[in-house]
Amino acid sequence: MCVVKMTPIRILCLLVCIELTHGCLRVGTGSGGGDTVVGSNSGDNGQDSGGESGELGGGTNDDGDDSNNVGLPGCPTIIARSQWGARSPKSQTGMKSTPLYAVIHHGAGSRCYTEDKCKKTVQGYQNYHMDTRKWVDIGYNFIVGEDGNVYEGRGWGIRGAHAGTVDSNEKSLGICVIGDFSSTVPNLIAQNTVKQLIACAESNKKLASTYTIRAHRDLKSTSCPGERFYDLIKTWHRYSESDGIDVDSTNDLKFATCPTIISRSEWDARAPRSRTPMSSTPSYVLIHHGTGAGCDTKSACISKVQAYQKQHMDTNNWSDIGYNFIVGEDGNVYEGRGWGITGAHAGVTLYNKNSLGICVIGDFSNTVPNLAAQSAIKQLISCAVANNKLTSTYKLRGHQDVRSTKCPGTSFYNLIKTWNRY
């Protein structure tokens, strides 16, 4: 046996070493899994039956910007972790299989309508989850602001700490909308962004094709995502409290994950003189503007769409309104010729037969459509791909790319050229 003489200095060093070791063993062993954040009154205590336990030292310390495939085809704008100033996670645990559910939350507290404000709010969520909850990272996979952006949380394929149990976290994609929605609902921009994110996840195999949408309170005793928002979520396609799929399969217009589509009967369309089905799934999306004044209310947009149809049928002598769909700055989509019907919008027969024609109401020569309209367009495209109404390899074009015209306006055209698949 080796005997070491314990001088006062050696004793002091030994005590410091023991204390440091004890402290390190405690770091990152929180048991969180709920979504209570600063300002939340949901009563969620964050217990997750060990949802974060055992992650200490596991996985990687990658912050998930490029390697985590943030910007997938058909997705809304996703602000990567590096862009919003995220701290590195203490660890990460990959999901064992493709998630089966999209679980919707609210973050409580203040809402945000600008990128700067939303970034600060997301930073606040992460600080609370990591410093107060002692979780390894922000709890959600993605966070949505009423600015129309998605903010990367844990991202694709990483198990979150949001749903209440390890099993639920393992099987779900956690999406939180910034704000308190107990007595109101998120704006149409945020609603459409959530739906587009879900459609993008499904089409890119980051969410099972048989997925269902659930609210946090369906999985755990909590007021999240707020009473009014919960009532809205229950009207969405694919919402289900159980494992079954709740899809309205009889409605060929309003597919799951689509934005709100106002049918022809709802906007009082005239009957078409004839209809020519497309011979195959279209592989192009052509974007137009309708010129003239825009609209930001449903009633005003309906009047505009009726006027477009009248012009097309009575002056142009077309069989119907020319576009497949029309989008207003109210955030709604208005059914024109609809899915699978050849349009009269491109000026070239080849493109009419092989493209989905989407027109935004208004003149966008010197400005661009508001975020509600932009979000609705992108979500409509994602919905079309997810439901096989548009090829997964589709190309995005402005009207002026296929014929000599100023449509869809200089400012809008310059914006479109920055979008995915252009």
Sequence and secondary structure as in RCSB ss.txt:
>XXXX:A:sequence
MCVVKMTPIRILCLLVCIELTHGCLRVGTGSGGGDTVVGSNSGDNGQDSGGESGELGGGTNDDGDDSNNVGLPGC
PTIIARSQWGARSPKSQTGMKSTPLYAVIHHGAGSRCYTEDKCKKTVQGYQNYHMDTRKWVDIGYNFIVGEDGNV
YEGRGWGIRGAHAGTVDSNEKSLGICVIGDFSSTVPNLIAQNTVKQLIACAESNKKLASTYTIRAHRDLKSTSCP
GERFYDLIKTWHRYSESDGIDVDSTNDLKFATCPTIISRSEWDARAPRSRTPMSSTPSYVLIHHGTGAGCDTKSA
CISKVQAYQKQHMDTNNWSDIGYNFIVGEDGNVYEGRGWGITGAHAGVTLYNKNSLGICVIGDFSNTVPNLAAQS
AIKQLISCAVANNKLTSTYKLRGHQDVRSTKCPGTSFYNLIKTWNRY
>XXXX:A:secstr
       HHHHHHHHHHHHHHHHHHHTT     S   TT  S      SSSSTT TT S     STTTT S TT 
  EE HHHHT    S   B SS   EEEEEE BS    SHHHHHHHHHHHHHIIIIIS  SS S SEEE TTS E
EESS TTB  S SSSHHHHHTEEEEEESB  SSS   HHHHHHHHHHHHHHHHTTSS TT EEEEGGGTSSS TT
 HHHHHHHTTSTTB SSSS    TT SSS TT   EE TTTTT    S   B SS   EEEEEE BS    SHHH
HHHHHHHHHHIIIIIS  SS S SEEE TTS EEESS TTB  S SSSHHHHHSEEEEEESB  SSS   HHHHH
HHHHHHHHHHHTTSS TT EEEEGGGTSS  TT HHHHHHHTTSTT 
